[in-house]
Amino acid sequence: MRWLAEVHVTLKPGIADPEGQTVAGGLRSLGFETVSQVRAGKLMRVAFEADDHAAADAAVSAMCGRLLANPVMETASWDLRADQEPEKEDM
């Protein structure tokens, strides 16, 4: 069965986020004075095969632990869904 995972990777609290600070400063300079903080992150969409939901969830967890996120500095969360139709290459 084909699965689609949207993996969200963000820095852990307390880890400096220079990209987020730059974006926050840029937003304030554009007139959005109420912006107090921005935390930057990554979104990755992964399509893969697994037998069932439990196996798919375990696979995404392993992917995050081994490559997609640095467990020392980042946290990963994901949304997982079954996909019955092949996705186009514009993923």
Buried (B, 14 or more C-beta within 10 A) or exposed (E): EBBBBBBBBBBEEEEEBEEBBEBBEEBBEEEEEEBEEBBBBEEBEBEBEBEEEEEBBEBBEEBBEEEBBBEEEBBBEBEBEEEEEEEEEEE
